[in-house]
Amino acid sequence: MTQPTITKIENGKIVLPKKLRKIWREAKVLIDASQDMISIKRLSKPALTFKQMLDEFQQATRKAKLSKKDMEKVLQEVRKEIYK
């Protein structure tokens, strides 16, 4: 693919060439900006919502057959490590 160019920046909006607009339509991106450069990176996997993370965590603890008491013990140990 040839090096695409930005056609313009107007009112703080970047207009991408048509080919890129089709490819990147509705993509979630990470934007990193410095004084003279802007980098745009497509996020490959959508971030999980808190509910989705909680559901996955609960499924993993059930699968590992961890009790509430086991989890409390693990959390206490992790907190001790983090907040030394």
Secondary structure, DSSP 8 states (H G I E B T S, - for coil): -------EEETTEEE--HHHHHHHTT--EEEEE-SS-EEEEE-SS----HHHHHHHHHHHHHHTT--HHHHHHHHHHHHHHHT-
